Amino acid sequence: MVLSPQKRYQPSILGFSEQILSAIQKHTAGDRQMSKLDKILYVADLIEPLRPNFTSVEEARNVYLRGGSLDELYETAFCSVMMYVISSRSYLYPNSIALYNEMIEKTSK
């Protein structure tokens, strides 16, 4: 049986909830609307033990090891990854830029 692209990713076909699919979709670039599960998967993907050490990973792991909140851990991870993407002169997704600016606006008030 061949599924169309539309049906292939429907939660009922894969057996995943909307929340799990949202977390999977957002775990690479983040999003302005992140649930707890979205943030957990984003951070877990970055700090998983088999990921090689680089500055973004080390900073996020340090926040985790000292018991930082999920929001602090997510923001540290996201901002560290943004710095890595910029330093490697890679493409920044427009939504990631908007998210970064939103985080900065919140913390500077």
C-alpha positions as CSV (number, residue, x, y, z in Angstrom):
1,M,0.0,0.0,0.0
2,V,1.4,3.4,-1.0
3,L,0.3,6.4,1.0
4,S,0.0,9.9,-0.4
5,P,2.3,12.5,1.2
6,Q,-0.8,14.0,3.0
7,K,-1.8,10.7,4.5
8,R,1.7,9.6,5.3
9,Y,2.1,12.2,8.1
10,Q,-1.4,12.0,9.6
11,P,-1.3,11.1,13.3
12,S,-3.9,8.4,12.9
13,I,-1.8,6.7,10.2
14,L,1.4,6.8,12.2
15,G,-0.2,6.3,15.6
16,F,1.3,9.5,17.0
17,S,-0.6,12.2,18.8
18,E,-0.7,15.8,17.5
19,Q,1.6,16.8,20.4
20,I,4.3,14.3,19.4
21,L,4.2,15.3,15.8
22,S,4.4,19.0,16.9
23,A,7.5,18.2,18.9
24,I,9.1,16.3,16.1
25,Q,8.4,19.1,13.6
26,K,9.8,21.8,15.9
27,H,12.8,19.9,17.4
28,T,15.4,21.2,14.8
29,A,14.7,24.9,14.4
30,G,12.4,25.7,17.3
31,D,9.2,27.8,17.0
32,R,7.6,30.8,18.6
33,Q,4.9,28.5,20.1
34,M,6.6,25.7,22.0
35,S,4.9,23.4,24.4
36,K,6.8,21.7,27.2
37,L,7.0,18.5,25.1
38,D,8.4,20.6,22.1
39,K,11.1,22.1,24.4
40,I,11.9,18.7,25.9
41,L,12.5,17.1,22.6
42,Y,14.5,20.1,21.2
43,V,16.8,20.0,24.2
44,A,17.1,16.2,24.4
45,D,18.1,16.1,20.8
46,L,20.9,18.6,21.5
47,I,22.3,17.2,24.7
48,E,21.9,13.5,24.0
49,P,25.0,11.6,25.2
50,L,26.2,10.5,21.7
51,R,26.2,14.0,20.3
52,P,29.8,15.2,20.0
53,N,30.8,18.1,22.2
54,F,30.8,21.6,20.8
55,T,30.1,24.9,22.6
56,S,26.3,24.8,22.1
57,V,26.1,21.3,23.5
58,E,28.3,22.0,26.4
59,E,26.4,25.1,27.4
60,A,23.1,23.4,27.3
61,R,24.5,20.3,29.2
62,N,25.9,22.6,31.9
63,V,22.5,24.3,32.4
64,Y,20.9,20.8,32.7
65,L,23.5,19.5,35.1
66,R,23.1,22.5,37.4
67,G,19.3,22.0,37.5
68,G,18.2,24.9,35.4
69,S,14.5,25.2,34.5
70,L,13.2,23.9,31.2
71,D,12.7,27.4,29.9
72,E,16.3,28.4,30.8
73,L,17.6,25.2,29.3
74,Y,15.6,25.7,26.1
75,E,16.6,29.3,25.7
76,T,20.3,28.5,26.4
77,A,20.2,25.7,23.9
78,F,18.4,27.7,21.2
79,C,20.6,30.8,21.6
80,S,23.8,28.7,21.6
81,V,22.7,26.9,18.4
82,M,21.9,30.3,16.8
83,M,25.4,31.4,17.6
84,Y,26.8,28.2,16.1
85,V,24.7,28.6,12.9
86,I,25.9,32.2,12.5
87,S,29.6,31.3,13.2
88,S,29.4,28.6,10.6
89,R,27.9,31.0,8.1
90,S,24.9,28.7,7.5
91,Y,21.3,29.7,6.6
92,L,19.1,31.0,9.4
93,Y,15.4,30.2,9.1
94,P,13.3,33.3,9.2
95,N,11.2,31.8,12.0
96,S,14.3,31.1,14.1
97,I,15.4,34.8,13.7
98,A,11.9,35.9,14.8
99,L,12.1,33.5,17.8
100,Y,15.5,34.8,18.8
101,N,14.3,38.4,18.6
102,E,11.3,37.5,20.7
103,M,13.5,35.9,23.4
104,I,15.8,38.9,23.5
105,E,12.8,41.3,23.8
106,K,11.4,39.3,26.8
107,T,14.7,39.2,28.6
108,S,15.6,42.9,28.1
109,K,12.4,44.2,29.7
